[in-house]
Amino acid sequence: MRSALEGTISGLLLAMYHYNPETALEELTEDAVLPHPVHLRDMIVRSRLQPDRALALNRSFQDYLHAFGELQKIVQPVLEELVKTARK
């Protein structure tokens, strides 16, 4: 039987999976799930990068952030219409 502490620790680990770049890469590869920009930024911040590499990743992150926002604008009306439609 698991203790309450083990359940809490397990829950915390599951809640923090999004800070694991390996898990995010696996989700992207297998499920086509894009990491939320906040989680991606946190992964970058938590990494020990050389200054030039950090700058390059930050530039790529800014491109990602812009594209993510654009995709949200595209999908929002689609989802809004689906919310109003009866399901099969």
PyMOL Python script that loads the backbone (N, CA, C, O; Angstrom):
from pymol import cmd

cmd.read_pdbstr("""\
ATOM      1  N   MET A   1       0.837  -1.179   0.000  1.00  0.00           N
ATOM      2  CA  MET A   1       0.000   0.000   0.000  1.00  0.00           C
ATOM      3  C   MET A   1       0.882   1.243   0.000  1.00  0.00           C
ATOM      4  O   MET A   1       1.871   1.313   0.730  1.00  0.00           O
ATOM      5  N   ARG A   2       0.524   2.209  -0.811  1.00  0.00           N
ATOM      6  CA  ARG A   2       1.311   3.430  -0.908  1.00  0.00           C
ATOM      7  C   ARG A   2       0.934   4.409   0.188  1.00  0.00           C
ATOM      8  O   ARG A   2      -0.237   4.542   0.544  1.00  0.00           O
ATOM      9  N   SER A   3       1.914   5.077   0.706  1.00  0.00           N
ATOM     10  CA  SER A   3       1.642   6.079   1.722  1.00  0.00           C
ATOM     11  C   SER A   3       1.154   7.359   1.056  1.00  0.00           C
ATOM     12  O   SER A   3       1.283   7.532  -0.156  1.00  0.00           O
ATOM     13  N   ALA A   4       0.595   8.248   1.860  1.00  0.00           N
ATOM     14  CA  ALA A   4       0.131   9.534   1.342  1.00  0.00           C
ATOM     15  C   ALA A   4       1.301  10.326   0.764  1.00  0.00           C
ATOM     16  O   ALA A   4       1.148  11.032  -0.232  1.00  0.00           O
ATOM     17  N   LEU A   5       2.472  10.206   1.395  1.00  0.00           N
ATOM     18  CA  LEU A   5       3.651  10.920   0.914  1.00  0.00           C
ATOM     19  C   LEU A   5       4.067  10.409  -0.459  1.00  0.00           C
ATOM     20  O   LEU A   5       4.406  11.200  -1.339  1.00  0.00           O
ATOM     21  N   GLU A   6       4.044   9.087  -0.649  1.00  0.00           N
ATOM     22  CA  GLU A   6       4.389   8.525  -1.957  1.00  0.00           C
ATOM     23  C   GLU A   6       3.415   9.002  -3.023  1.00  0.00           C
ATOM     24  O   GLU A   6       3.821   9.319  -4.141  1.00  0.00           O
ATOM     25  N   GLY A   7       2.143   9.054  -2.687  1.00  0.00           N
ATOM     26  CA  GLY A   7       1.140   9.542  -3.636  1.00  0.00           C
ATOM     27  C   GLY A   7       1.360  11.003  -3.972  1.00  0.00           C
ATOM     28  O   GLY A   7       1.203  11.413  -5.123  1.00  0.00           O
ATOM     29  N   THR A   8       1.725  11.796  -2.962  1.00  0.00           N
ATOM     30  CA  THR A   8       1.999  13.211  -3.186  1.00  0.00           C
ATOM     31  C   THR A   8       3.218  13.385  -4.072  1.00  0.00           C
ATOM     32  O   THR A   8       3.201  14.190  -5.004  1.00  0.00           O
ATOM     33  N   ILE A   9       4.272  12.639  -3.791  1.00  0.00           N
ATOM     34  CA  ILE A   9       5.485  12.727  -4.602  1.00  0.00           C
ATOM     35  C   ILE A   9       5.189  12.290  -6.026  1.00  0.00           C
ATOM     36  O   ILE A   9       5.634  12.934  -6.976  1.00  0.00           O
ATOM     37  N   SER A  10       4.452  11.213  -6.186  1.00  0.00           N
ATOM     38  CA  SER A  10       4.098  10.729  -7.515  1.00  0.00           C
ATOM     39  C   SER A  10       3.288  11.783  -8.255  1.00  0.00           C
ATOM     40  O   SER A  10       3.514  12.024  -9.441  1.00  0.00           O
ATOM     41  N   GLY A  11       2.353  12.406  -7.565  1.00  0.00           N
ATOM     42  CA  GLY A  11       1.541  13.458  -8.178  1.00  0.00           C
ATOM     43  C   GLY A  11       2.373  14.652  -8.585  1.00  0.00           C
ATOM     44  O   GLY A  11       2.143  15.241  -9.641  1.00  0.00           O
ATOM     45  N   LEU A  12       3.344  15.018  -7.752  1.00  0.00           N
ATOM     46  CA  LEU A  12       4.225  16.137  -8.091  1.00  0.00           C
ATOM     47  C   LEU A  12       5.067  15.824  -9.309  1.00  0.00           C
ATOM     48  O   LEU A  12       5.270  16.680 -10.170  1.00  0.00           O
ATOM     49  N   LEU A  13       5.558  14.597  -9.382  1.00  0.00           N
ATOM     50  CA  LEU A  13       6.363  14.216 -10.536  1.00  0.00           C
ATOM     51  C   LEU A  13       5.531  14.271 -11.805  1.00  0.00           C
ATOM     52  O   LEU A  13       6.012  14.736 -12.839  1.00  0.00           O
ATOM     53  N   LEU A  14       4.291  13.803 -11.744  1.00  0.00           N
ATOM     54  CA  LEU A  14       3.429  13.865 -12.912  1.00  0.00           C
ATOM     55  C   LEU A  14       3.081  15.305 -13.257  1.00  0.00           C
ATOM     56  O   LEU A  14       2.987  15.652 -14.434  1.00  0.00           O
ATOM     57  N   ALA A  15       2.888  16.141 -12.253  1.00  0.00           N
ATOM     58  CA  ALA A  15       2.539  17.537 -12.495  1.00  0.00           C
ATOM     59  C   ALA A  15       3.707  18.306 -13.093  1.00  0.00           C
ATOM     60  O   ALA A  15       3.495  19.311 -13.771  1.00  0.00           O
ATOM     61  N   MET A  16       4.942  17.854 -12.856  1.00  0.00           N
ATOM     62  CA  MET A  16       6.099  18.592 -13.330  1.00  0.00           C
ATOM     63  C   MET A  16       6.735  17.966 -14.561  1.00  0.00           C
ATOM     64  O   MET A  16       7.837  18.357 -14.944  1.00  0.00           O
ATOM     65  N   TYR A  17       6.061  16.994 -15.196  1.00  0.00           N
ATOM     66  CA  TYR A  17       6.656  16.340 -16.366  1.00  0.00           C
ATOM     67  C   TYR A  17       6.991  17.353 -17.448  1.00  0.00           C
ATOM     68  O   TYR A  17       7.933  17.156 -18.215  1.00  0.00           O
ATOM     69  N   HIS A  18       6.233  18.425 -17.516  1.00  0.00           N
ATOM     70  CA  HIS A  18       6.415  19.382 -18.597  1.00  0.00           C
ATOM     71  C   HIS A  18       7.737  20.148 -18.499  1.00  0.00           C
ATOM     72  O   HIS A  18       8.079  20.905 -19.407  1.00  0.00           O
ATOM     73  N   TYR A  19       8.472  19.961 -17.423  1.00  0.00           N
ATOM     74  CA  TYR A  19       9.792  20.574 -17.314  1.00  0.00           C
ATOM     75  C   TYR A  19      10.889  19.622 -17.788  1.00  0.00           C
ATOM     76  O   TYR A  19      12.074  19.941 -17.691  1.00  0.00           O
ATOM     77  N   ASN A  20      10.501  18.468 -18.295  1.00  0.00           N
ATOM     78  CA  ASN A  20      11.462  17.475 -18.750  1.00  0.00           C
ATOM     79  C   ASN A  20      11.544  17.531 -20.276  1.00  0.00           C
ATOM     80  O   ASN A  20      10.596  17.134 -20.954  1.00  0.00           O
ATOM     81  N   PRO A  21      12.661  18.018 -20.829  1.00  0.00           N
ATOM     82  CA  PRO A  21      12.776  18.112 -22.282  1.00  0.00           C
ATOM     83  C   PRO A  21      12.641  16.769 -22.994  1.00  0.00           C
ATOM     84  O   PRO A  21      12.115  16.714 -24.105  1.00  0.00           O
ATOM     85  N   GLU A  22      13.107  15.683 -22.370  1.00  0.00           N
ATOM     86  CA  GLU A  22      12.998  14.365 -22.998  1.00  0.00           C
ATOM     87  C   GLU A  22      11.536  13.965 -23.164  1.00  0.00           C
ATOM     88  O   GLU A  22      11.153  13.429 -24.204  1.00  0.00           O
ATOM     89  N   THR A  23      10.721  14.222 -22.147  1.00  0.00           N
ATOM     90  CA  THR A  23       9.296  13.906 -22.227  1.00  0.00           C
ATOM     91  C   THR A  23       8.622  14.777 -23.278  1.00  0.00           C
ATOM     92  O   THR A  23       7.793  14.293 -24.048  1.00  0.00           O
ATOM     93  N   ALA A  24       8.974  16.057 -23.314  1.00  0.00           N
ATOM     94  CA  ALA A  24       8.386  16.958 -24.303  1.00  0.00           C
ATOM     95  C   ALA A  24       8.740  16.514 -25.721  1.00  0.00           C
ATOM     96  O   ALA A  24       7.892  16.549 -26.612  1.00  0.00           O
ATOM     97  N   LEU A  25       9.982  16.100 -25.932  1.00  0.00           N
ATOM     98  CA  LEU A  25      10.406  15.632 -27.246  1.00  0.00           C
ATOM     99  C   LEU A  25       9.669  14.347 -27.621  1.00  0.00           C
ATOM    100  O   LEU A  25       9.264  14.169 -28.770  1.00  0.00           O
ATOM    101  N   GLU A  26       9.500  13.461 -26.651  1.00  0.00           N
ATOM    102  CA  GLU A  26       8.766  12.215 -26.898  1.00  0.00           C
ATOM    103  C   GLU A  26       7.321  12.516 -27.278  1.00  0.00           C
ATOM    104  O   GLU A  26       6.789  11.908 -28.207  1.00  0.00           O
ATOM    105  N   GLU A  27       6.677  13.447 -26.575  1.00  0.00           N
ATOM    106  CA  GLU A  27       5.295  13.801 -26.893  1.00  0.00           C
ATOM    107  C   GLU A  27       5.200  14.416 -28.285  1.00  0.00           C
ATOM    108  O   GLU A  27       4.269  14.130 -29.038  1.00  0.00           O
ATOM    109  N   LEU A  28       6.160  15.253 -28.616  1.00  0.00           N
ATOM    110  CA  LEU A  28       6.157  15.876 -29.935  1.00  0.00           C
ATOM    111  C   LEU A  28       6.308  14.825 -31.022  1.00  0.00           C
ATOM    112  O   LEU A  28       5.622  14.882 -32.043  1.00  0.00           O
ATOM    113  N   THR A  29       7.195  13.871 -30.813  1.00  0.00           N
ATOM    114  CA  THR A  29       7.469  12.828 -31.794  1.00  0.00           C
ATOM    115  C   THR A  29       6.307  11.845 -31.917  1.00  0.00           C
ATOM    116  O   THR A  29       5.902  11.497 -33.026  1.00  0.00           O
ATOM    117  N   GLU A  30       5.778  11.403 -30.795  1.00  0.00           N
ATOM    118  CA  GLU A  30       4.765  10.349 -30.808  1.00  0.00           C
ATOM    119  C   GLU A  30       3.342  10.880 -30.953  1.00  0.00           C
ATOM    120  O   GLU A  30       2.535  10.300 -31.680  1.00  0.00           O
ATOM    121  N   ASP A  31       3.029  11.981 -30.265  1.00  0.00           N
ATOM    122  CA  ASP A  31       1.654  12.460 -30.210  1.00  0.00           C
ATOM    123  C   ASP A  31       1.440  13.796 -30.909  1.00  0.00           C
ATOM    124  O   ASP A  31       0.311  14.283 -30.975  1.00  0.00           O
ATOM    125  N   ALA A  32       2.497  14.388 -31.426  1.00  0.00           N
ATOM    126  CA  ALA A  32       2.431  15.712 -32.053  1.00  0.00           C
ATOM    127  C   ALA A  32       1.873  16.745 -31.078  1.00  0.00           C
ATOM    128  O   ALA A  32       1.085  17.607 -31.467  1.00  0.00           O
ATOM    129  N   VAL A  33       2.278  16.659 -29.816  1.00  0.00           N
ATOM    130  CA  VAL A  33       1.857  17.606 -28.793  1.00  0.00           C
ATOM    131  C   VAL A  33       2.955  18.653 -28.639  1.00  0.00           C
ATOM    132  O   VAL A  33       4.095  18.324 -28.309  1.00  0.00           O
ATOM    133  N   LEU A  34       2.608  19.901 -28.879  1.00  0.00           N
ATOM    134  CA  LEU A  34       3.584  20.975 -28.733  1.00  0.00           C
ATOM    135  C   LEU A  34       3.680  21.407 -27.277  1.00  0.00           C
ATOM    136  O   LEU A  34       2.659  21.568 -26.608  1.00  0.00           O
ATOM    137  N   PRO A  35       4.890  21.596 -26.786  1.00  0.00           N
ATOM    138  CA  PRO A  35       5.013  22.075 -25.407  1.00  0.00           C
ATOM    139  C   PRO A  35       4.534  23.526 -25.303  1.00  0.00           C
ATOM    140  O   PRO A  35       4.748  24.331 -26.211  1.00  0.00           O
ATOM    141  N   HIS A  36       3.892  23.839 -24.198  1.00  0.00           N
ATOM    142  CA  HIS A  36       3.453  25.214 -23.962  1.00  0.00           C
ATOM    143  C   HIS A  36       4.695  26.099 -23.907  1.00  0.00           C
ATOM    144  O   HIS A  36       5.718  25.692 -23.357  1.00  0.00           O
ATOM    145  N   PRO A  37       4.618  27.307 -24.471  1.00  0.00           N
ATOM    146  CA  PRO A  37       5.795  28.190 -24.462  1.00  0.00           C
ATOM    147  C   PRO A  37       6.380  28.445 -23.078  1.00  0.00           C
ATOM    148  O   PRO A  37       7.599  28.548 -22.938  1.00  0.00           O
ATOM    149  N   VAL A  38       5.541  28.550 -22.058  1.00  0.00           N
ATOM    150  CA  VAL A  38       6.051  28.772 -20.704  1.00  0.00           C
ATOM    151  C   VAL A  38       6.914  27.595 -20.259  1.00  0.00           C
ATOM    152  O   VAL A  38       7.956  27.785 -19.632  1.00  0.00           O
ATOM    153  N   HIS A  39       6.482  26.386 -20.583  1.00  0.00           N
ATOM    154  CA  HIS A  39       7.249  25.199 -20.197  1.00  0.00           C
ATOM    155  C   HIS A  39       8.562  25.134 -20.981  1.00  0.00           C
ATOM    156  O   HIS A  39       9.608  24.787 -20.431  1.00  0.00           O
ATOM    157  N   LEU A  40       8.493  25.471 -22.264  1.00  0.00           N
ATOM    158  CA  LEU A  40       9.708  25.472 -23.076  1.00  0.00           C
ATOM    159  C   LEU A  40      10.710  26.500 -22.556  1.00  0.00           C
ATOM    160  O   LEU A  40      11.905  26.220 -22.458  1.00  0.00           O
ATOM    161  N   ARG A  41      10.216  27.682 -22.226  1.00  0.00           N
ATOM    162  CA  ARG A  41      11.092  28.718 -21.670  1.00  0.00           C
ATOM    163  C   ARG A  41      11.740  28.231 -20.376  1.00  0.00           C
ATOM    164  O   ARG A  41      12.931  28.449 -20.154  1.00  0.00           O
ATOM    165  N   ASP A  42      10.960  27.578 -19.531  1.00  0.00           N
ATOM    166  CA  ASP A  42      11.509  27.055 -18.278  1.00  0.00           C
ATOM    167  C   ASP A  42      12.579  25.998 -18.537  1.00  0.00           C
ATOM    168  O   ASP A  42      13.578  25.939 -17.821  1.00  0.00           O
ATOM    169  N   MET A  43      12.375  25.158 -19.562  1.00  0.00           N
ATOM    170  CA  MET A  43      13.388  24.160 -19.902  1.00  0.00           C
ATOM    171  C   MET A  43      14.685  24.842 -20.325  1.00  0.00           C
ATOM    172  O   MET A  43      15.773  24.400 -19.955  1.00  0.00           O
ATOM    173  N   ILE A  44      14.569  25.911 -21.093  1.00  0.00           N
ATOM    174  CA  ILE A  44      15.753  26.646 -21.533  1.00  0.00           C
ATOM    175  C   ILE A  44      16.456  27.272 -20.343  1.00  0.00           C
ATOM    176  O   ILE A  44      17.678  27.182 -20.215  1.00  0.00           O
ATOM    177  N   VAL A  45      15.679  27.909 -19.466  1.00  0.00           N
ATOM    178  CA  VAL A  45      16.255  28.588 -18.294  1.00  0.00           C
ATOM    179  C   VAL A  45      16.948  27.600 -17.364  1.00  0.00           C
ATOM    180  O   VAL A  45      17.972  27.927 -16.763  1.00  0.00           O
ATOM    181  N   ARG A  46      16.400  26.398 -17.242  1.00  0.00           N
ATOM    182  CA  ARG A  46      16.959  25.404 -16.324  1.00  0.00           C
ATOM    183  C   ARG A  46      18.163  24.659 -16.902  1.00  0.00           C
ATOM    184  O   ARG A  46      18.789  23.859 -16.207  1.00  0.00           O
ATOM    185  N   SER A  47      18.483  24.916 -18.158  1.00  0.00           N
ATOM    186  CA  SER A  47      19.617  24.249 -18.796  1.00  0.00           C
ATOM    187  C   SER A  47      20.887  25.073 -18.611  1.00  0.00           C
ATOM    188  O   SER A  47      20.850  26.302 -18.561  1.00  0.00           O
ATOM    189  N   ARG A  48      21.990  24.379 -18.513  1.00  0.00           N
ATOM    190  CA  ARG A  48      23.291  25.056 -18.432  1.00  0.00           C
ATOM    191  C   ARG A  48      23.828  25.204 -19.843  1.00  0.00           C
ATOM    192  O   ARG A  48      24.395  24.270 -20.411  1.00  0.00           O
ATOM    193  N   LEU A  49      23.643  26.379 -20.391  1.00  0.00           N
ATOM    194  CA  LEU A  49      24.032  26.638 -21.776  1.00  0.00           C
ATOM    195  C   LEU A  49      25.151  27.667 -21.833  1.00  0.00           C
ATOM    196  O   LEU A  49      25.256  28.550 -20.981  1.00  0.00           O
ATOM    197  N   GLN A  50      25.972  27.530 -22.848  1.00  0.00           N
ATOM    198  CA  GLN A  50      26.959  28.568 -23.117  1.00  0.00           C
ATOM    199  C   GLN A  50      26.199  29.812 -23.591  1.00  0.00           C
ATOM    200  O   GLN A  50      25.140  29.682 -24.204  1.00  0.00           O
ATOM    201  N   PRO A  51      26.715  31.004 -23.321  1.00  0.00           N
ATOM    202  CA  PRO A  51      25.991  32.232 -23.676  1.00  0.00           C
ATOM    203  C   PRO A  51      25.571  32.301 -25.148  1.00  0.00           C
ATOM    204  O   PRO A  51      24.450  32.716 -25.443  1.00  0.00           O
ATOM    205  N   ASP A  52      26.438  31.907 -26.062  1.00  0.00           N
ATOM    206  CA  ASP A  52      26.081  31.979 -27.478  1.00  0.00           C
ATOM    207  C   ASP A  52      24.963  30.997 -27.819  1.00  0.00           C
ATOM    208  O   ASP A  52      24.094  31.305 -28.635  1.00  0.00           O
ATOM    209  N   ARG A  53      24.979  29.816 -27.197  1.00  0.00           N
ATOM    210  CA  ARG A  53      23.924  28.815 -27.422  1.00  0.00           C
ATOM    211  C   ARG A  53      22.612  29.279 -26.801  1.00  0.00           C
ATOM    212  O   ARG A  53      21.544  29.080 -27.378  1.00  0.00           O
ATOM    213  N   ALA A  54      22.694  29.897 -25.621  1.00  0.00           N
ATOM    214  CA  ALA A  54      21.489  30.415 -24.965  1.00  0.00           C
ATOM    215  C   ALA A  54      20.839  31.493 -25.828  1.00  0.00           C
ATOM    216  O   ALA A  54      19.615  31.538 -25.953  1.00  0.00           O
ATOM    217  N   LEU A  55      21.650  32.351 -26.419  1.00  0.00           N
ATOM    218  CA  LEU A  55      21.132  33.406 -27.281  1.00  0.00           C
ATOM    219  C   LEU A  55      20.459  32.810 -28.518  1.00  0.00           C
ATOM    220  O   LEU A  55      19.379  33.252 -28.909  1.00  0.00           O
ATOM    221  N   ALA A  56      21.083  31.822 -29.125  1.00  0.00           N
ATOM    222  CA  ALA A  56      20.504  31.171 -30.313  1.00  0.00           C
ATOM    223  C   ALA A  56      19.185  30.480 -29.971  1.00  0.00           C
ATOM    224  O   ALA A  56      18.215  30.578 -30.722  1.00  0.00           O
ATOM    225  N   LEU A  57      19.155  29.781 -28.834  1.00  0.00           N
ATOM    226  CA  LEU A  57      17.914  29.116 -28.429  1.00  0.00           C
ATOM    227  C   LEU A  57      16.828  30.134 -28.102  1.00  0.00           C
ATOM    228  O   LEU A  57      15.654  29.904 -28.393  1.00  0.00           O
ATOM    229  N   ASN A  58      17.209  31.249 -27.504  1.00  0.00           N
ATOM    230  CA  ASN A  58      16.222  32.283 -27.195  1.00  0.00           C
ATOM    231  C   ASN A  58      15.617  32.856 -28.478  1.00  0.00           C
ATOM    232  O   ASN A  58      14.419  33.131 -28.535  1.00  0.00           O
ATOM    233  N   ARG A  59      16.447  33.032 -29.499  1.00  0.00           N
ATOM    234  CA  ARG A  59      15.914  33.516 -30.787  1.00  0.00           C
ATOM    235  C   ARG A  59      14.944  32.504 -31.388  1.00  0.00           C
ATOM    236  O   ARG A  59      13.888  32.877 -31.899  1.00  0.00           O
ATOM    237  N   SER A  60      15.300  31.237 -31.326  1.00  0.00           N
ATOM    238  CA  SER A  60      14.397  30.190 -31.813  1.00  0.00           C
ATOM    239  C   SER A  60      13.117  30.151 -30.978  1.00  0.00           C
ATOM    240  O   SER A  60      12.026  29.941 -31.509  1.00  0.00           O
ATOM    241  N   PHE A  61      13.260  30.353 -29.676  1.00  0.00           N
ATOM    242  CA  PHE A  61      12.096  30.372 -28.791  1.00  0.00           C
ATOM    243  C   PHE A  61      11.160  31.518 -29.161  1.00  0.00           C
ATOM    244  O   PHE A  61       9.941  31.344 -29.146  1.00  0.00           O
ATOM    245  N   GLN A  62      11.704  32.678 -29.490  1.00  0.00           N
ATOM    246  CA  GLN A  62      10.864  33.812 -29.879  1.00  0.00           C
ATOM    247  C   GLN A  62      10.071  33.487 -31.144  1.00  0.00           C
ATOM    248  O   GLN A  62       8.899  33.848 -31.248  1.00  0.00           O
ATOM    249  N   ASP A  63      10.700  32.809 -32.106  1.00  0.00           N
ATOM    250  CA  ASP A  63       9.986  32.358 -33.308  1.00  0.00           C
ATOM    251  C   ASP A  63       8.877  31.384 -32.943  1.00  0.00           C
ATOM    252  O   ASP A  63       7.763  31.470 -33.461  1.00  0.00           O
ATOM    253  N   TYR A  64       9.194  30.451 -32.038  1.00  0.00           N
ATOM    254  CA  TYR A  64       8.214  29.460 -31.585  1.00  0.00           C
ATOM    255  C   TYR A  64       7.039  30.146 -30.890  1.00  0.00           C
ATOM    256  O   TYR A  64       5.881  29.808 -31.134  1.00  0.00           O
ATOM    257  N   LEU A  65       7.342  31.101 -30.033  1.00  0.00           N
ATOM    258  CA  LEU A  65       6.308  31.829 -29.300  1.00  0.00           C
ATOM    259  C   LEU A  65       5.361  32.530 -30.265  1.00  0.00           C
ATOM    260  O   LEU A  65       4.144  32.492 -30.085  1.00  0.00           O
ATOM    261  N   HIS A  66       5.918  33.169 -31.287  1.00  0.00           N
ATOM    262  CA  HIS A  66       5.094  33.848 -32.292  1.00  0.00           C
ATOM    263  C   HIS A  66       4.206  32.843 -33.035  1.00  0.00           C
ATOM    264  O   HIS A  66       3.007  33.069 -33.198  1.00  0.00           O
ATOM    265  N   ALA A  67       4.804  31.733 -33.484  1.00  0.00           N
ATOM    266  CA  ALA A  67       4.041  30.721 -34.222  1.00  0.00           C
ATOM    267  C   ALA A  67       2.963  30.093 -33.350  1.00  0.00           C
ATOM    268  O   ALA A  67       1.860  29.822 -33.825  1.00  0.00           O
ATOM    269  N   PHE A  68       3.273  29.861 -32.085  1.00  0.00           N
ATOM    270  CA  PHE A  68       2.306  29.273 -31.157  1.00  0.00           C
ATOM    271  C   PHE A  68       1.095  30.201 -31.018  1.00  0.00           C
ATOM    272  O   PHE A  68      -0.049  29.748 -31.036  1.00  0.00           O
ATOM    273  N   GLY A  69       1.360  31.503 -30.879  1.00  0.00           N
ATOM    274  CA  GLY A  69       0.271  32.481 -30.775  1.00  0.00           C
ATOM    275  C   GLY A  69      -0.576  32.519 -32.034  1.00  0.00           C
ATOM    276  O   GLY A  69      -1.801  32.619 -31.960  1.00  0.00           O
ATOM    277  N   GLU A  70       0.071  32.439 -33.187  1.00  0.00           N
ATOM    278  CA  GLU A  70      -0.665  32.431 -34.448  1.00  0.00           C
ATOM    279  C   GLU A  70      -1.542  31.189 -34.555  1.00  0.00           C
ATOM    280  O   GLU A  70      -2.684  31.275 -35.006  1.00  0.00           O
ATOM    281  N   LEU A  71      -1.023  30.048 -34.149  1.00  0.00           N
ATOM    282  CA  LEU A  71      -1.816  28.813 -34.185  1.00  0.00           C
ATOM    283  C   LEU A  71      -3.009  28.889 -33.243  1.00  0.00           C
ATOM    284  O   LEU A  71      -4.082  28.372 -33.555  1.00  0.00           O
ATOM    285  N   GLN A  72      -2.830  29.527 -32.100  1.00  0.00           N
ATOM    286  CA  GLN A  72      -3.959  29.699 -31.182  1.00  0.00           C
ATOM    287  C   GLN A  72      -5.057  30.535 -31.831  1.00  0.00           C
ATOM    288  O   GLN A  72      -6.241  30.242 -31.666  1.00  0.00           O
ATOM    289  N   LYS A  73      -4.669  31.575 -32.570  1.00  0.00           N
ATOM    290  CA  LYS A  73      -5.652  32.420 -33.255  1.00  0.00           C
ATOM    291  C   LYS A  73      -6.400  31.626 -34.323  1.00  0.00           C
ATOM    292  O   LYS A  73      -7.595  31.833 -34.533  1.00  0.00           O
ATOM    293  N   ILE A  74      -5.699  30.721 -34.995  1.00  0.00           N
ATOM    294  CA  ILE A  74      -6.322  29.924 -36.052  1.00  0.00           C
ATOM    295  C   ILE A  74      -7.289  28.895 -35.477  1.00  0.00           C
ATOM    296  O   ILE A  74      -8.382  28.697 -36.009  1.00  0.00           O
ATOM    297  N   VAL A  75      -6.886  28.244 -34.392  1.00  0.00           N
ATOM    298  CA  VAL A  75      -7.694  27.149 -33.857  1.00  0.00           C
ATOM    299  C   VAL A  75      -8.867  27.638 -33.000  1.00  0.00           C
ATOM    300  O   VAL A  75      -9.852  26.914 -32.851  1.00  0.00           O
ATOM    301  N   GLN A  76      -8.788  28.823 -32.446  1.00  0.00           N
ATOM    302  CA  GLN A  76      -9.861  29.294 -31.568  1.00  0.00           C
ATOM    303  C   GLN A  76     -11.221  29.321 -32.255  1.00  0.00           C
ATOM    304  O   GLN A  76     -12.171  28.777 -31.692  1.00  0.00           O
ATOM    305  N   PRO A  77     -11.377  29.924 -33.446  1.00  0.00           N
ATOM    306  CA  PRO A  77     -12.706  29.907 -34.075  1.00  0.00           C
ATOM    307  C   PRO A  77     -13.180  28.500 -34.437  1.00  0.00           C
ATOM    308  O   PRO A  77     -14.378  28.222 -34.408  1.00  0.00           O
ATOM    309  N   VAL A  78     -12.250  27.622 -34.776  1.00  0.00           N
ATOM    310  CA  VAL A  78     -12.623  26.239 -35.074  1.00  0.00           C
ATOM    311  C   VAL A  78     -13.215  25.587 -33.830  1.00  0.00           C
ATOM    312  O   VAL A  78     -14.275  24.963 -33.886  1.00  0.00           O
ATOM    313  N   LEU A  79     -12.516  25.740 -32.707  1.00  0.00           N
ATOM    314  CA  LEU A  79     -13.013  25.156 -31.456  1.00  0.00           C
ATOM    315  C   LEU A  79     -14.314  25.801 -31.005  1.00  0.00           C
ATOM    316  O   LEU A  79     -15.206  25.114 -30.508  1.00  0.00           O
ATOM    317  N   GLU A  80     -14.431  27.114 -31.172  1.00  0.00           N
ATOM    318  CA  GLU A  80     -15.673  27.795 -30.785  1.00  0.00           C
ATOM    319  C   GLU A  80     -16.861  27.263 -31.574  1.00  0.00           C
ATOM    320  O   GLU A  80     -17.947  27.088 -31.023  1.00  0.00           O
ATOM    321  N   GLU A  81     -16.656  27.007 -32.862  1.00  0.00           N
ATOM    322  CA  GLU A  81     -17.745  26.456 -33.673  1.00  0.00           C
ATOM    323  C   GLU A  81     -18.066  25.020 -33.242  1.00  0.00           C
ATOM    324  O   GLU A  81     -19.232  24.631 -33.185  1.00  0.00           O
ATOM    325  N   LEU A  82     -17.032  24.241 -32.942  1.00  0.00           N
ATOM    326  CA  LEU A  82     -17.260  22.867 -32.513  1.00  0.00           C
ATOM    327  C   LEU A  82     -17.984  22.801 -31.179  1.00  0.00           C
ATOM    328  O   LEU A  82     -18.771  21.884 -30.947  1.00  0.00           O
ATOM    329  N   VAL A  83     -17.729  23.757 -30.307  1.00  0.00           N
ATOM    330  CA  VAL A  83     -18.421  23.792 -29.009  1.00  0.00           C
ATOM    331  C   VAL A  83     -19.925  23.970 -29.219  1.00  0.00           C
ATOM    332  O   VAL A  83     -20.725  23.419 -28.464  1.00  0.00           O
ATOM    333  N   LYS A  84     -20.305  24.726 -30.226  1.00  0.00           N
ATOM    334  CA  LYS A  84     -21.715  24.992 -30.494  1.00  0.00           C
ATOM    335  C   LYS A  84     -22.415  23.854 -31.231  1.00  0.00           C
ATOM    336  O   LYS A  84     -23.644  23.823 -31.300  1.00  0.00           O
ATOM    337  N   THR A  85     -21.642  22.918 -31.780  1.00  0.00           N
ATOM    338  CA  THR A  85     -22.185  21.848 -32.608  1.00  0.00           C
ATOM    339  C   THR A  85     -22.429  20.592 -31.783  1.00  0.00           C
ATOM    340  O   THR A  85     -21.628  20.238 -30.918  1.00  0.00           O
ATOM    341  N   ALA A  86     -23.546  19.922 -32.063  1.00  0.00           N
ATOM    342  CA  ALA A  86     -23.856  18.659 -31.381  1.00  0.00           C
ATOM    343  C   ALA A  86     -22.866  17.590 -31.826  1.00  0.00           C
ATOM    344  O   ALA A  86     -22.439  17.558 -32.980  1.00  0.00           O
ATOM    345  N   ARG A  87     -22.516  16.727 -30.902  1.00  0.00           N
ATOM    346  CA  ARG A  87     -21.575  15.646 -31.202  1.00  0.00           C
ATOM    347  C   ARG A  87     -22.317  14.407 -31.648  1.00  0.00           C
ATOM    348  O   ARG A  87     -23.480  14.211 -31.293  1.00  0.00           O
ATOM    349  N   LYS A  88     -21.650  13.566 -32.428  1.00  0.00           N
ATOM    350  CA  LYS A  88     -22.240  12.304 -32.916  1.00  0.00           C
ATOM    351  C   LYS A  88     -22.230  11.279 -31.813  1.00  0.00           C
ATOM    352  O   LYS A  88     -22.681  10.152 -32.015  1.00  0.00           O
TER     353      LYS A  88
END
""", "prot")
cmd.dss("prot")
cmd.show_as("cartoon", "prot")
cmd.util.cbc("prot")
cmd.orient("prot")
